């Protein structure tokens, strides 16, 4: 289930807002995954399965700077 906050649903992995269908990741059958964003989850798999927390935080900062 997608966690909701005042701004809307967010990715359960990185926290990116997933307000639009295009923001959602994809399952292995091509359907949209409502728990994870398109940066974290594609074709039924995590895009960076071995990423460490500090590296994930660095990715989040880059994302926030890009979309702010």
KEDO-26818 format. One record per residue: residue number from 0; x, y, z of N, C-alpha, C, O in turn; residue in three letters. Coordinates in nm, 3 decimals, padded with zeros to 5 digits. Layout:
    n      n_u      n_v      n_w     ca_u     ca_v     ca_w      c_u      c_v      c_w      o_u      o_v      o_w  res
  NUM        X        Y        Z        X        Y        Z        X        Y        Z        X        Y        Z  ALA
...
END
This chain:
    n      n_u      n_v      n_w     ca_u     ca_v     ca_w      c_u      c_v      c_w      o_u      o_v      o_w  res
    0   00.083  -00.118   00.000   00.000   00.000   00.000   00.088   00.124   00.000   00.190   00.128   00.069  UNK
    1   00.050   00.225  -00.076   00.126   00.348  -00.086   00.103   00.432   00.039  -00.010   00.453   00.083  UNK
    2   00.215   00.478   00.095   00.205   00.566   00.211   00.163   00.704   00.163   00.222   00.757   00.068  UNK
    3   00.063   00.763   00.226   00.018   00.896   00.189   00.065   00.998   00.290   00.073   00.970   00.410  UNK
    4   00.095   01.115   00.241   00.127   01.228   00.326   00.051   01.347   00.270  -00.019   01.332   00.171  UNK
    5   00.063   01.464   00.330  -00.015   01.579   00.281   00.005   01.610   00.133  -00.085   01.662   00.068  UNK
    6   00.123   01.579   00.079   00.148   01.606  -00.063   00.105   01.492  -00.154   00.104   01.509  -00.276  UNK
    7   00.070   01.378  -00.100   00.031   01.264  -00.181   00.118   01.144  -00.156   00.200   01.145  -00.064  UNK
    8   00.102   01.038  -00.238   00.180   00.915  -00.220   00.328   00.937  -00.252   00.364   01.024  -00.331  UNK
    9   00.412   00.856  -00.189   00.556   00.863  -00.211   00.613   00.723  -00.227   00.552   00.625  -00.184  UNK
   10   00.729   00.714  -00.290   00.801   00.587  -00.306   00.840   00.535  -00.168   00.891   00.610  -00.085  UNK
   11   00.817   00.407  -00.145   00.850   00.345  -00.018   01.000   00.322  -00.001   01.046   00.287   00.108  UNK
   12   01.077   00.342  -00.108   01.221   00.324  -00.100   01.294   00.457  -00.083   01.374   00.472   00.009  UNK
   13   01.266   00.554  -00.169   01.342   00.679  -00.167   01.262   00.800  -00.120   01.321   00.903  -00.086  UNK
   14   01.131   00.790  -00.118   01.048   00.903  -00.074   01.006   00.999  -00.183   00.942   01.100  -00.156  UNK
   15   01.042   00.968  -00.308   01.002   01.053  -00.420   00.849   01.055  -00.431   00.786   00.950  -00.419  UNK
   16   00.789   01.173  -00.453   00.644   01.179  -00.475   00.605   01.097  -00.598   00.674   01.101  -00.700  UNK
   17   00.496   01.025  -00.588   00.447   00.943  -00.700   00.303   00.982  -00.730   00.212   00.899  -00.725  UNK
   18   00.284   01.109  -00.760   00.150   01.162  -00.784   00.094   01.125  -00.921  -00.027   01.117  -00.938  UNK
   19   00.181   01.103  -01.019   00.138   01.070  -01.156   00.173   00.926  -01.188   00.266   00.870  -01.130  UNK
   20   00.099   00.866  -01.278   00.125   00.727  -01.320   00.268   00.712  -01.372   00.331   00.609  -01.348  UNK
   21   00.318   00.812  -01.443   00.454   00.804  -01.498   00.561   00.803  -01.389   00.675   00.764  -01.415  UNK
   22   00.526   00.846  -01.268   00.620   00.845  -01.156   00.638   00.705  -01.098   00.737   00.679  -01.030  UNK
   23   00.544   00.616  -01.123   00.544   00.483  -01.063   00.640   00.388  -01.133   00.661   00.397  -01.254  UNK
   24   00.697   00.298  -01.056   00.781   00.192  -01.113   00.695   00.092  -01.188   00.573   00.104  -01.192  UNK
   25   00.761  -00.007  -01.247   00.688  -00.107  -01.325   00.716  -00.248  -01.272   00.827  -00.278  -01.228  UNK
   26   00.614  -00.331  -01.278   00.627  -00.472  -01.244   00.682  -00.548  -01.364   00.695  -00.492  -01.473  UNK
   27   00.715  -00.675  -01.344   00.773  -00.753  -01.454   00.678  -00.771  -01.571   00.722  -00.798  -01.682  UNK
   28   00.548  -00.757  -01.547   00.451  -00.767  -01.657   00.421  -00.633  -01.723   00.335  -00.625  -01.811  UNK
   29   00.490  -00.527  -01.680   00.472  -00.395  -01.739   00.369  -00.308  -01.668   00.357  -00.189  -01.698  UNK
   30   00.293  -00.366  -01.575   00.195  -00.287  -01.501   00.268  -00.195  -01.402   00.383  -00.219  -01.366  UNK
   31   00.199  -00.092  -01.359   00.258   00.004  -01.265   00.260  -00.052  -01.124   00.167  -00.122  -01.083  UNK
   32   00.366  -00.021  -01.051   00.380  -00.063  -00.912   00.355   00.057  -00.824   00.428   00.156  -00.832  UNK
   33   00.253   00.051  -00.740   00.213   00.167  -00.661   00.298   00.191  -00.536   00.277   00.290  -00.467  UNK
   34   00.391   00.102  -00.507   00.474   00.120  -00.387   00.606   00.188  -00.415   00.663   00.251  -00.325  UNK
   35   00.657   00.177  -00.537   00.791   00.228  -00.568   00.791   00.316  -00.693   00.708   00.299  -00.782  UNK
   36   00.885   00.411  -00.697   00.893   00.504  -00.811   00.968   00.442  -00.928   01.027   00.334  -00.917  UNK
   37   00.965   00.514  -01.040   01.029   00.467  -01.163   01.181   00.471  -01.155   01.247   00.407  -01.237  UNK
   38   01.240   00.543  -01.061   01.385   00.542  -01.044   01.430   00.421  -00.963   01.540   00.369  -00.986  UNK
   39   01.348   00.376  -00.869   01.386   00.267  -00.779   01.346   00.128  -00.828   01.412   00.030  -00.795  UNK
   40   01.240   00.119  -00.907   01.183  -00.013  -00.940   01.141  -00.017  -01.087   01.052   00.058  -01.129  UNK
   41   01.204  -00.105  -01.165   01.172  -00.119  -01.307   01.169  -00.266  -01.345   01.256  -00.345  -01.307  UNK
   42   01.066  -00.302  -01.421   01.052  -00.439  -01.471   01.056  -00.542  -01.358   01.113  -00.650  -01.373  UNK
   43   00.993  -00.507  -01.244   00.981  -00.600  -01.134   01.104  -00.615  -01.046   01.109  -00.704  -00.961  UNK
   44   01.203  -00.528  -01.065   01.326  -00.538  -00.986   01.370  -00.400  -00.941   01.344  -00.299  -01.007  UNK
   45   01.438  -00.397  -00.827   01.497  -00.273  -00.782   01.614  -00.238  -00.873   01.692  -00.325  -00.911  UNK
   46   01.626  -00.112  -00.909   01.730  -00.069  -01.002   01.869  -00.072  -00.938   01.969  -00.090  -01.008  UNK
   47   01.875  -00.055  -00.807   02.002  -00.060  -00.735   01.985  -00.152  -00.614   01.977  -00.104  -00.501  UNK
   48   01.980  -00.284  -00.635   01.948  -00.376  -00.526   02.053  -00.380  -00.415   02.021  -00.415  -00.301  UNK
   49   02.176  -00.344  -00.445   02.283  -00.352  -00.344   02.323  -00.217  -00.288   02.426  -00.206  -00.221  UNK
   50   02.243  -00.113  -00.314   02.278   00.022  -00.269   02.273   00.030  -00.117   02.185  -00.027  -00.053  UNK
   51   02.368   00.101  -00.062   02.375   00.122   00.083   02.297   00.250   00.117   02.275   00.335   00.031  UNK
   52   02.258   00.263   00.243   02.176   00.374   00.287   02.240   00.509   00.257   02.170   00.600   00.212  UNK
   53   02.369   00.525   00.280   02.432   00.655   00.254   02.434   00.688   00.105   02.419   00.804   00.067  UNK
   54   02.451   00.588   00.021   02.447   00.611  -00.124   02.306   00.645  -00.169   02.287   00.729  -00.257  UNK
   55   02.206   00.579  -00.110   02.067   00.610  -00.142   02.035   00.753  -00.102   01.967   00.824  -00.176  UNK
   56   02.084   00.796   00.012   02.062   00.934   00.056   02.125   01.032  -00.043   02.067   01.137  -00.071  UNK
   57   02.241   00.998  -00.097   02.305   01.082  -00.198   02.222   01.092  -00.324   02.212   01.199  -00.384  UNK
   58   02.162   00.981  -00.365   02.073   00.981  -00.482   01.952   01.069  -00.455   01.908   01.143  -00.543  UNK
   59   01.897   01.063  -00.333   01.781   01.144  -00.298   01.814   01.293  -00.304   01.733   01.372  -00.351  UNK
   60   01.933   01.330  -00.259   01.973   01.471  -00.263   01.981   01.518  -00.408   01.933   01.626  -00.440  UNK
   61   02.040   01.437  -00.496   02.048   01.473  -00.638   01.908   01.491  -00.696   01.883   01.585  -00.770  UNK
   62   01.818   01.400  -00.662   01.681   01.407  -00.711   01.614   01.535  -00.662   01.552   01.607  -00.740  UNK
   63   01.627   01.563  -00.532   01.562   01.682  -00.476   01.617   01.810  -00.537   01.541   01.905  -00.560  UNK
   64   01.745   01.815  -00.562   01.804   01.934  -00.623   01.753   01.950  -00.766   01.731   02.063  -00.812  UNK
   65   01.735   01.840  -00.836   01.688   01.846  -00.975   01.543   01.892  -00.983   01.507   01.969  -01.073  UNK
   66   01.459   01.846  -00.891   01.316   01.874  -00.898   01.269   01.987  -00.808   01.149   02.014  -00.801  UNK
   67   01.360   02.052  -00.740   01.321   02.164  -00.652   01.311   02.293  -00.727   01.279   02.397  -00.669  UNK
END
